[in-house]
């Protein structure tokens, strides 16, 4: 069994074990879609999961496509977005044509890929010349992690390699992308995130959510990157 097979098994039998076809779209994703998605956009999401972000893009009039290592997640996407194109497979070898998409995204998943540079190069290949690329990555400089209070998500059981913002930048550059701007991931400013661990965890999670708004980018848990194709 290959390493990809091992990771696929984890997502199908553990991560998405209890996933149903009902998928919610957060206000955070809707706000991001309102900024970066236009009606008629062809959008591809890499490691799309059950399709929350793509559903937000669909609400803006985009045509969705997605790829994920988990066949179970892909079936949920097909159920909710029957007009989209969804395939199961690794991000390092995309089964999509060159220059096909106006928007290419990868949100909170690049750290789980076996070869992130190869995955970025594939994103560049399938994106159009003026494509928008949005990539969300975790930051090894996250203050709570540096203090030893956070050890990563439970996806570390499969694969999770968290890098510094400079290291991520090197990967984007090696893959053929140029960063236009970066911003904080503040999806935690919501009751759904603050209350996720139950009432006993609410005070700590609320404090962390508020702290993230004032911490510098170098201390953030996750950081968004808006990118474009680098000049040849």
Secondary structure, 3 states (H helix, E strand, C coil): CCHHHHHHHHHHHHHCCCCCCCCCCCHHHHHHHHHHCCCCCEEEEECCCCCHHHHHHHHCCCEEEEEECCHHHHHHHHHHCCCCEEEECCCCCCCCCCCCEEEEEEECCHHHCCCHHHHHHHHHHHEEEEEEEEEEEEECCCHHHHCCCCCCCHHHHCCCCCECHHHHHHHHHHHCEEEEEEEECCCCCCHHHHCCCCHHHHHHHHHHHHHHHHCCHHHCCEEEEEEEECCC
